[in-house]
Amino acid sequence: MRAVLFFCFFLLLLNCEDKQTKKKTTPKTEVEKPVKKEVFVDSIQEPEREFPKLNSKSAMEFFLEYDKHHKENKVRITTDFGEIDILLYNDTKFHRSNFIWLTKQGYFNGTQFYRVIDNFMVQAGNSDDKETARKRAHIGKYLLPPDTKRGYKHDRGVISMPSSEIRNPHKLASPFEFFIVCQKGGSHFLDGDYTIFGHVTRGMSVIDKISKVETDDGDWPDKNIFIRNVEILD
């Protein structure tokens, strides 16, 4: 009888797993928090279309033309923690135009800061609700080429675009998300891998507050932090 009990205890030990996870230190585009699983676009009628549905082949030509007529480069992001003003760089034209266009489409409103790491960066532009998935489906599925040779560094306060992790050896940028560096001294190990396309001109104290909230093991804030509005200033 003792032998049977010892054998069962031995099997139990073998099945135990170490649940501690090693924190990743690079931006990523996946939303890991399984709060709401119904993120598929339903049968609700699509809104009337002002622009064509984009894909990776058409996006470059679209934003090249869009850049000629839309020169705005100052935006304000209103969050649950306050306002953040950002200046977008004109020489990263595809990424600037993409951000301005998505802002005018109202895409960012209602998305969240879904990955937060203190003294590193805060990442936003995604969500776990079906409205965000519906917006993306309407806009289209596309990636942007990296633009990393402009001399910009991942200094504290810059806004950069994470690359898609799916079948993406060339680190093409995922257009819907962005991250802002809050690390003191910068996060220069990211230089050359992610496209910097602007910097914070007002509101780094807001970024710092967001970066210090409690998170789960996937770096998702325990209490959702929403982007309430993104507007163009100039």
LOTINU-482446 format. One line per 10 residues: number of its first residue (from 1); their letters; for each residue x, y, z of C-alpha. Coordinates in steps of 0.5 Angstrom, whole numbers, plus 500, padded with zeros to 3 digits. Layout:
// residues N
NUM = A = X Y Z; ...
***
This chain:
// residues 234
1 = MRAVLFFCFF = 500 500 500; 506 505 502; 509 503 495; 503 505 491; 502 512 495; 509 513 494; 508 512 486; 502 517 486; 506 522 490; 512 521 485
11 = LLLLNCEDKQ = 507 522 479; 504 528 482; 511 532 482; 513 530 475; 506 534 473; 508 540 476; 510 546 472; 514 552 474; 509 558 472; 514 563 473
21 = TKKKTTPKTE = 515 567 466; 521 571 463; 519 578 461; 520 579 454; 523 586 453; 521 587 445; 515 590 443; 510 585 440; 503 586 437; 499 580 440
31 = VEKPVKKEVF = 493 581 445; 494 576 450; 489 577 455; 483 572 454; 478 577 457; 473 577 451; 474 571 446; 468 574 441; 473 578 437; 470 576 430
41 = VDSIQEPERE = 466 581 425; 459 579 425; 454 580 420; 452 588 422; 452 592 415; 459 595 414; 459 603 414; 459 607 407; 466 607 405; 470 613 403
51 = FPKLNSKSAM = 476 610 402; 478 603 399; 479 597 403; 487 596 404; 492 591 403; 499 590 403; 500 591 396; 495 597 395; 497 601 402; 504 604 400
61 = EFFLEYDKHH = 501 607 393; 495 609 398; 499 613 403; 504 616 398; 498 619 395; 495 621 402; 501 624 404; 501 629 398; 494 632 401; 495 631 408
71 = KENKVRITTD = 500 634 412; 498 634 419; 503 632 424; 501 634 431; 496 630 435; 493 629 442; 491 623 445; 486 623 451; 487 617 455; 484 615 462
81 = FGEIDILLYN = 490 618 465; 490 625 461; 493 628 455; 499 626 451; 501 631 445; 505 628 439; 509 631 434; 510 626 428; 516 626 423; 514 628 416
91 = DTKFHRSNFI = 520 624 413; 517 618 415; 511 619 411; 508 612 410; 508 612 418; 506 619 419; 500 618 414; 498 612 416; 497 615 423; 494 621 421
101 = WLTKQGYFNG = 489 617 416; 487 612 422; 486 618 427; 481 621 422; 478 614 421; 477 614 429; 480 608 429; 484 609 436; 478 611 440; 476 606 444
111 = TQFYRVIDNF = 483 602 444; 487 601 450; 494 601 452; 495 593 452; 502 592 454; 505 596 459; 512 595 462; 515 600 467; 521 604 465; 521 601 458
121 = MVQAGNSDDK = 515 602 454; 507 603 454; 504 600 448; 497 601 445; 492 601 439; 489 594 440; 483 591 444; 480 585 446; 473 587 444; 469 586 437
131 = ETARKRAHIG = 469 593 435; 476 594 434; 476 587 430; 470 590 426; 474 597 425; 480 593 422; 476 589 418; 473 595 415; 480 598 414; 483 592 411
141 = KYLLPPDTKR = 489 588 413; 496 591 411; 503 592 413; 508 598 412; 515 597 411; 520 599 416; 524 606 415; 529 606 420; 535 609 417; 533 617 418
151 = GYKHDRGVIS = 538 617 424; 532 617 430; 534 613 436; 529 610 441; 530 615 446; 525 617 452; 519 620 449; 519 617 442; 513 614 439; 515 608 434
161 = MPSSEIRNPH = 511 602 431; 512 595 433; 513 590 427; 508 584 426; 510 577 429; 507 573 424; 511 571 418; 515 577 418; 522 576 417; 523 583 414
171 = KLASPFEFFI = 520 586 421; 514 590 417; 510 594 421; 504 593 424; 500 599 422; 495 599 428; 499 599 434; 504 604 437; 509 604 443; 512 610 447
181 = VCQKGGSHFL = 519 609 450; 519 611 457; 525 608 459; 530 613 462; 536 614 458; 532 611 452; 531 603 449; 537 604 444; 537 596 443; 531 597 439
191 = DGDYTIFGHV = 534 602 434; 534 599 427; 528 594 428; 522 599 429; 520 605 426; 520 611 430; 516 616 427; 515 622 432; 516 624 439; 512 626 445
201 = TRGMSVIDKI = 512 634 446; 507 634 452; 505 629 457; 510 624 459; 508 625 466; 502 621 463; 506 616 460; 510 615 466; 503 614 470; 501 609 465
211 = SKVETDDGDW = 507 605 466; 507 604 473; 500 601 474; 499 593 476; 499 588 470; 498 581 469; 503 576 467; 502 578 460; 504 586 462; 496 587 461
221 = PDKNIFIRNV = 494 592 466; 490 589 471; 485 595 470; 484 597 463; 487 604 460; 483 606 454; 484 611 449; 478 616 449; 480 620 443; 485 622 438
231 = EILD = 485 628 435; 489 632 430; 491 639 432; 495 641 426
***
